[in-house]
Amino acid sequence: MIPFEAVLPTMFALNLFANGQWSRLDDMPPPTDLGQTWVEIGGEVYGARPDDLGPIGGGAGYTRVVTDGDHRVSALDELIAALAEAQPGEVVFVDPAGDYDCTTLVYAEQLVLEVPEGVTLASNRGQDGSRGAVIYSDAFQTAPLIRATGPNVRLTGLWVRGPDPKPRLDHHRRSFRADRGDDKVQHEYYYRFPCSKGIDSAFPGLEVDNCEVSGWSIAGIHLSGGDGHRVHHCYIHHNQYNGLGYGVCLGSAPTVVLIDQNLFNYNRHSIAATGVPGNAYEACNNVEIDASLSHMFDMHGGRDRGDGTDIAGAWLKVHHNTFRTDRVRALVVRGTPEEPSEVWGNWLFHAAPGDAAFMPWPMGGATNLDCRDNAYGRENPTVQ
């Protein structure tokens, strides 16, 4: 077994905010500061292992960095114009030195940056230390900031930064007090505070790679439908508004996505799905760094939707991920998937399998979930 080096630097501590707004946040921790993200036991690998494209989370060392394009922009108005003109197969390159503050136009014009079919919106995260262009909004009702308007859109090398990195626990408590009224009244109060989404697509084939996505109260990446999506080599953090707060979310239509090679931290659920028939995801080679407001990966069931079923999506495959905290569950499936689903090859800091790590527990039989061959324990992990 490869020895585990327990290195959690101070940059993993809760980031601070100035006057309710973003301060300069630390960049993604480099691979050397993550320590060991996988172990080998009995000739088998457990946990998240980098692939040939570069480090988990992308950034420095990522091999598919885009450094120029058919349209090169350095201001927000130029970006809007370039997206309106771009044709399938073209690249809109966003200069990292530019200012892309969308706040005013979100308030004044309900701005959404619309990326046409087959177009790549790119910056150069990872090149010579660049964090990539920061496209951002401080308007709480930004929903979404970026939308794919056709299939096969790629977003790469960007920091897509939202207005609300906070958990807002007090607002959640006030909203759902028993003395406030019935469920409808409580939810009406909760949604008086505007919510935000970063990226949205209802079309197939969205690729989000080598991006940093943070500060979105509903979801950093919201998939409203379509299949063939992939989210990979991204750093997805501080999407943690209590009651919502998702890193990657599958919405209320059939949606299939591969989620791999990402770093997650400070999300309520890093991966979530409404669990409607046709929702499905494969999550592999991702690392949960340390902090999560609730369980880390999720699939909702019929009781959450109130549709009279027990359906929790079509299927899910959760394998070779590393969950570096035992304070919350790694995965909760709130119903029964339509097809056989599997959980294997993960490395969990939980001491042993059980309902502290997974729900439902035990898995198997009528749950349509097969949980097997995972490594448990921070030090000297064992396979169970």
C-alpha positions as CSV (number, residue, x, y, z in Angstrom):
1,M,0.0,0.0,0.0
2,I,1.3,3.5,-0.8
3,P,1.7,5.4,2.4
4,F,-0.8,8.2,3.1
5,E,0.7,11.7,3.7
6,A,-1.8,13.6,5.8
7,V,-1.4,17.1,4.4
8,L,-4.3,19.6,4.8
9,P,-2.7,23.0,4.5
10,T,-4.2,26.2,6.0
11,M,-5.7,27.1,2.6
12,F,-8.3,24.4,3.2
13,A,-9.7,26.4,6.1
14,L,-12.9,28.3,5.6
15,N,-12.2,31.1,3.3
16,L,-12.9,34.6,4.6
17,F,-15.2,37.2,3.1
18,A,-14.9,41.0,3.3
19,N,-18.2,42.9,4.0
20,G,-20.2,40.0,2.6
21,Q,-18.4,40.1,-0.7
22,W,-15.6,37.9,-2.1
23,S,-12.1,38.6,-0.9
24,R,-9.2,37.2,-2.8
25,L,-9.6,33.5,-2.3
26,D,-6.7,31.1,-2.4
27,D,-6.3,29.3,-5.6
28,M,-6.9,25.6,-5.9
29,P,-4.3,23.6,-3.8
30,P,-1.6,22.1,-6.0
31,P,-1.4,18.3,-6.2
32,T,1.6,18.3,-3.9
33,D,-0.5,19.8,-1.1
34,L,-3.4,17.4,-1.5
35,G,-1.3,14.5,-0.3
36,Q,-2.2,11.0,-1.4
37,T,-5.6,10.7,-3.1
38,W,-5.5,7.0,-3.8
39,V,-4.2,3.8,-2.2
40,E,-3.2,0.4,-3.6
41,I,-4.3,-2.6,-1.6
42,G,-3.8,-6.2,-2.9
43,G,-2.9,-4.9,-6.3
44,E,-6.1,-2.9,-6.7
45,V,-6.5,0.9,-6.7
46,Y,-9.0,2.6,-4.4
47,G,-9.8,6.3,-4.5
48,A,-9.1,9.0,-7.1
49,R,-6.1,8.7,-9.4
50,P,-5.2,11.4,-12.0
51,D,-5.5,10.6,-15.7
52,D,-3.4,11.5,-18.7
53,L,-5.0,15.0,-19.0
54,G,-3.4,16.2,-15.9
55,P,-4.0,16.7,-12.2
56,I,-7.4,16.2,-10.5
57,G,-9.0,19.6,-10.5
58,G,-7.1,20.8,-13.5
59,G,-5.0,24.0,-13.4
60,A,-1.2,23.8,-13.7
61,G,-0.3,20.7,-15.7
62,Y,-3.6,20.3,-17.5
63,T,-2.8,19.3,-21.1
64,R,-5.9,20.7,-22.9
65,V,-5.4,24.4,-22.0
66,V,-6.7,26.8,-24.7
67,T,-4.6,29.8,-25.2
68,D,-6.2,31.7,-28.2
69,G,-9.3,31.6,-30.3
70,D,-11.2,32.7,-33.4
71,H,-12.6,35.6,-31.3
72,R,-10.4,37.2,-28.6
73,V,-12.1,39.5,-26.1
74,S,-11.0,41.6,-23.2
75,A,-14.2,43.3,-22.0
76,L,-17.8,42.3,-21.3
77,D,-19.3,44.0,-24.3
78,E,-16.8,42.3,-26.6
79,L,-17.7,39.0,-25.0
80,I,-21.4,39.5,-25.6
81,A,-20.8,40.5,-29.2
82,A,-18.4,37.6,-29.9
83,L,-20.9,35.0,-28.5
84,A,-23.6,36.5,-30.8
85,E,-21.3,36.0,-33.9
86,A,-19.6,32.7,-33.1
87,Q,-20.3,29.7,-35.3
88,P,-20.1,26.0,-34.5
89,G,-16.5,24.9,-34.2
90,E,-15.2,28.3,-33.2
91,V,-13.5,29.4,-30.0
92,V,-14.3,32.6,-28.1
93,F,-11.1,33.2,-26.0
94,V,-11.5,35.4,-22.9
95,D,-8.4,37.3,-22.0
96,P,-7.6,36.7,-18.3
97,A,-6.6,40.3,-17.9
98,G,-10.0,41.6,-18.8
99,D,-12.9,42.6,-16.5
100,Y,-16.1,40.6,-17.0
101,D,-18.3,41.9,-14.2
102,C,-21.9,41.0,-15.3
103,T,-23.6,42.4,-12.2
104,T,-25.0,45.7,-13.7
105,L,-26.4,44.0,-16.8
106,V,-27.9,41.2,-14.8
107,Y,-29.9,43.8,-12.8
108,A,-30.6,46.1,-15.8
109,E,-31.2,43.6,-18.6
110,Q,-31.4,40.2,-17.0
111,L,-28.2,39.3,-18.8
112,V,-27.4,35.7,-19.6
113,L,-24.3,34.9,-21.6
114,E,-25.6,32.5,-24.3
115,V,-23.1,30.1,-25.9
116,P,-24.3,28.8,-29.3
117,E,-24.2,25.2,-30.5
118,G,-20.7,23.8,-31.0
119,V,-18.9,26.9,-29.6
120,T,-16.1,26.8,-27.1
121,L,-15.9,29.6,-24.5
122,A,-12.3,29.5,-23.1
123,S,-9.6,31.0,-21.1
124,N,-6.2,29.8,-20.0
125,R,-6.5,28.5,-16.5
126,G,-3.2,26.7,-15.6
127,Q,-1.0,28.4,-18.2
128,D,2.0,30.1,-16.5
129,G,0.1,30.3,-13.2
130,S,-3.0,31.9,-14.7
131,R,-6.3,31.4,-12.8
132,G,-8.1,32.0,-16.1
133,A,-10.6,34.8,-16.8
134,V,-13.1,35.5,-14.0
135,I,-16.6,35.9,-15.4
136,Y,-18.8,36.9,-12.4
137,S,-21.9,38.4,-11.1
138,D,-22.6,39.8,-7.6
139,A,-26.4,39.9,-8.3
140,F,-28.1,37.3,-6.1
141,Q,-30.8,36.7,-8.7
142,T,-28.3,35.6,-11.4
143,A,-29.9,32.4,-12.8
144,P,-28.0,31.4,-14.8
145,L,-24.9,33.5,-15.7
146,I,-23.9,31.2,-18.7
147,R,-26.3,29.1,-20.8
148,A,-25.7,26.7,-23.6
149,T,-28.2,27.4,-26.4
150,G,-27.4,24.3,-28.3
151,P,-25.6,20.9,-28.1
152,N,-21.8,20.3,-27.9
153,V,-20.8,23.5,-26.1
154,R,-17.5,23.5,-24.2
155,L,-16.6,25.8,-21.3
156,T,-12.9,25.5,-20.4
157,G,-10.2,27.4,-18.4
158,L,-12.6,29.9,-16.7
159,W,-13.4,30.9,-13.2
160,V,-17.2,31.2,-13.1
161,R,-17.8,33.1,-9.9
162,G,-21.2,33.7,-8.2
163,P,-22.6,36.1,-5.7
164,D,-23.3,33.9,-2.7
165,P,-20.7,31.5,-1.2
166,K,-22.3,31.5,2.2
167,P,-24.4,28.7,3.8
168,R,-27.0,31.2,5.2
169,L,-28.0,28.8,8.0
170,D,-30.0,31.5,9.8
171,H,-32.2,32.2,6.9
172,H,-32.9,28.4,6.5
173,R,-33.8,28.2,10.2
174,R,-36.1,31.2,10.0
175,S,-37.8,29.9,6.9
176,F,-38.7,26.5,8.3
177,R,-39.8,27.4,11.9
178,A,-42.9,25.5,12.9
179,D,-44.6,28.8,14.0
180,R,-44.2,30.4,10.6
181,G,-47.1,28.4,9.1
182,D,-47.6,25.4,6.8
183,D,-45.1,24.0,4.4
184,K,-46.2,26.3,1.6
185,V,-45.7,29.4,3.7
186,Q,-42.3,28.3,4.9
187,H,-41.1,27.7,1.3
188,E,-42.5,31.1,0.1
189,Y,-40.5,32.8,2.8
190,Y,-37.4,30.8,2.0
191,Y,-37.5,31.8,-1.7
192,R,-37.9,35.5,-1.0
193,F,-34.1,35.5,-0.9
194,P,-33.0,35.3,-4.6
195,C,-31.1,32.3,-5.7
196,S,-28.4,31.9,-8.4
197,K,-27.0,29.4,-10.9
198,G,-23.7,29.5,-12.6
199,I,-23.9,27.4,-15.8
200,D,-27.0,25.8,-17.3
201,S,-27.7,23.5,-20.3
202,A,-30.8,21.6,-21.5
203,F,-28.9,20.4,-24.6
204,P,-26.7,17.3,-24.9
205,G,-23.0,17.2,-25.0
206,L,-22.0,20.0,-22.6
207,E,-18.4,19.8,-21.5
208,V,-17.1,21.8,-18.6
209,D,-13.4,21.2,-18.0
210,N,-10.5,22.9,-16.3
211,C,-12.8,25.5,-14.7
212,E,-13.2,26.9,-11.2
213,V,-16.9,27.2,-10.3
214,S,-17.9,28.8,-7.0
215,G,-20.4,30.9,-5.1
216,W,-23.7,29.7,-6.6
217,S,-26.6,29.2,-4.2
218,I,-28.7,26.8,-6.4
219,A,-25.9,25.1,-8.4
220,G,-22.6,25.8,-9.9
221,I,-23.4,23.6,-12.9
222,H,-27.1,22.9,-13.5
223,L,-28.0,20.3,-16.2
224,S,-31.6,20.7,-17.2
225,G,-31.7,17.9,-19.7
226,G,-29.7,16.0,-22.4
227,D,-27.1,13.3,-22.3
228,G,-23.4,13.0,-23.1
229,H,-22.5,15.7,-20.6
230,R,-19.0,15.7,-19.0
231,V,-17.7,17.8,-16.1
232,H,-14.1,17.1,-15.4
233,H,-10.8,18.5,-14.1
234,C,-12.6,21.3,-12.3
235,Y,-12.4,22.9,-8.9
236,I,-15.9,23.3,-7.6
237,H,-16.4,24.9,-4.2
238,H,-18.5,27.2,-1.9
239,N,-21.8,26.3,-3.5
240,Q,-23.4,25.7,-0.1
241,Y,-26.6,27.6,0.4
242,N,-28.6,25.5,2.9
243,G,-31.6,23.8,1.4
244,L,-30.0,24.0,-2.1
245,G,-26.2,24.4,-2.7
246,Y,-25.1,22.0,-5.3
247,G,-21.8,21.7,-7.2
248,V,-23.3,19.7,-10.1
249,C,-27.0,19.2,-10.3
250,L,-29.2,17.1,-12.6
251,G,-32.6,18.8,-13.0
252,S,-36.2,17.7,-13.6
253,A,-35.7,16.0,-17.0
254,P,-33.8,12.9,-18.2
255,T,-30.1,13.8,-17.9
256,V,-26.9,11.7,-18.1
257,V,-23.5,13.0,-17.1
258,L,-20.0,11.8,-16.4
259,I,-18.4,13.7,-13.5
260,D,-14.7,12.9,-13.1
261,Q,-11.3,14.2,-12.0
262,N,-12.8,17.1,-10.0
263,L,-11.9,18.6,-6.6
264,F,-14.9,19.5,-4.4
265,N,-15.0,21.5,-1.2
266,Y,-17.6,23.5,0.8
267,N,-20.6,22.4,-1.2
268,R,-23.9,21.3,0.5
269,H,-24.0,18.4,-2.0
270,S,-21.2,18.3,-4.5
271,I,-23.3,16.1,-6.8
272,A,-27.1,16.1,-6.6
273,A,-30.0,14.9,-8.8
274,T,-33.7,15.3,-8.7
275,G,-34.0,11.6,-9.4
276,V,-36.7,11.8,-12.1
277,P,-36.8,8.8,-14.4
278,G,-33.8,9.1,-16.8
279,N,-31.5,11.0,-14.4
280,A,-28.2,9.1,-14.3
281,Y,-24.6,9.9,-13.4
282,E,-21.2,8.3,-13.2
283,A,-19.0,9.9,-10.6
284,C,-15.4,8.7,-10.6
285,N,-11.9,9.9,-9.6
286,N,-13.2,12.9,-7.8
287,V,-11.8,14.2,-4.4
288,E,-13.8,15.7,-1.6
289,I,-11.2,17.7,0.1
290,D,-12.6,18.2,3.6
291,A,-15.7,20.3,4.1
292,S,-19.3,19.6,3.2
293,L,-22.5,21.1,4.7
294,S,-24.4,17.8,4.2
295,H,-23.8,14.5,2.5
296,M,-21.5,14.8,-0.4
297,F,-23.1,12.9,-3.3
298,D,-26.9,12.6,-3.6
299,M,-29.8,11.2,-5.7
300,H,-33.3,12.3,-4.7
301,G,-36.3,10.0,-4.7
302,G,-40.0,10.2,-5.3
303,R,-40.8,11.4,-1.8
304,D,-38.6,14.5,-2.4
305,R,-40.5,15.3,-5.6
306,G,-43.9,14.3,-4.2
307,D,-44.8,12.3,-7.3
308,G,-46.1,9.2,-5.6
309,T,-43.1,7.0,-6.6
310,D,-40.0,5.7,-5.0
311,I,-37.9,6.3,-8.1
312,A,-34.3,7.6,-7.5
313,G,-33.2,8.2,-11.1
314,A,-32.3,5.6,-13.8
315,W,-28.9,4.5,-12.4
316,L,-25.7,5.8,-10.8
317,K,-22.2,4.5,-10.7
318,V,-20.0,5.9,-7.9
319,H,-16.5,4.5,-8.0
320,H,-12.8,5.4,-7.3
321,N,-13.6,8.7,-5.5
322,T,-11.8,9.8,-2.3
323,F,-14.0,11.2,0.5
324,R,-11.6,12.9,2.9
325,T,-14.0,13.5,5.8
326,D,-16.0,11.2,8.0
327,R,-18.2,14.0,9.4
328,V,-21.0,13.5,6.8
329,R,-22.2,10.7,4.6
330,A,-20.4,10.1,1.3
331,L,-23.6,9.1,-0.6
332,V,-27.4,9.2,0.0
333,V,-29.8,7.6,-2.4
334,R,-33.3,8.6,-1.4
335,G,-35.2,5.9,-3.2
336,T,-34.7,3.1,-5.6
337,P,-32.9,3.5,-8.9
338,E,-34.7,2.1,-12.0
339,E,-31.7,0.0,-13.0
340,P,-29.0,-1.8,-11.0
341,S,-26.5,0.7,-9.6
342,E,-23.0,0.3,-8.1
343,V,-20.7,1.8,-5.5
344,W,-17.2,0.4,-5.5
345,G,-13.5,1.2,-5.5
346,N,-13.8,4.3,-3.3
347,W,-11.6,5.4,-0.5
348,L,-13.5,6.8,2.5
349,F,-12.1,8.2,5.7
350,H,-15.1,6.6,7.5
351,A,-13.8,3.8,9.7
352,A,-16.1,1.1,8.3
353,P,-19.1,0.6,6.0
354,G,-22.5,1.5,7.5
355,D,-25.1,4.2,7.7
356,A,-22.5,6.8,8.8
357,A,-21.1,6.5,5.2
358,F,-24.1,5.5,3.1
359,M,-27.8,5.7,3.1
360,P,-29.7,3.4,2.6
361,W,-27.8,0.9,4.6
362,P,-27.5,-2.0,4.2
363,M,-27.4,-1.7,0.4
364,G,-28.4,-4.7,-1.8
365,G,-31.5,-6.6,-2.6
366,A,-34.6,-4.3,-3.1
367,T,-32.4,-1.1,-3.0
368,N,-31.1,-1.9,-6.5
369,L,-27.7,-0.7,-5.1
370,D,-24.6,-2.9,-5.0
371,C,-22.0,-1.5,-2.5
372,R,-18.7,-3.6,-2.5
373,D,-15.0,-3.4,-2.4
374,N,-14.4,0.1,-0.9
375,A,-11.4,1.1,1.3
376,Y,-12.2,2.5,4.7
377,G,-10.0,4.4,7.1
378,R,-7.8,7.5,6.9
379,E,-4.7,5.6,7.9
380,N,-4.1,1.9,7.1
381,P,-7.3,1.6,5.1
382,T,-8.9,-1.8,4.8
383,V,-11.2,-3.1,2.0
384,Q,-14.7,-4.1,3.0
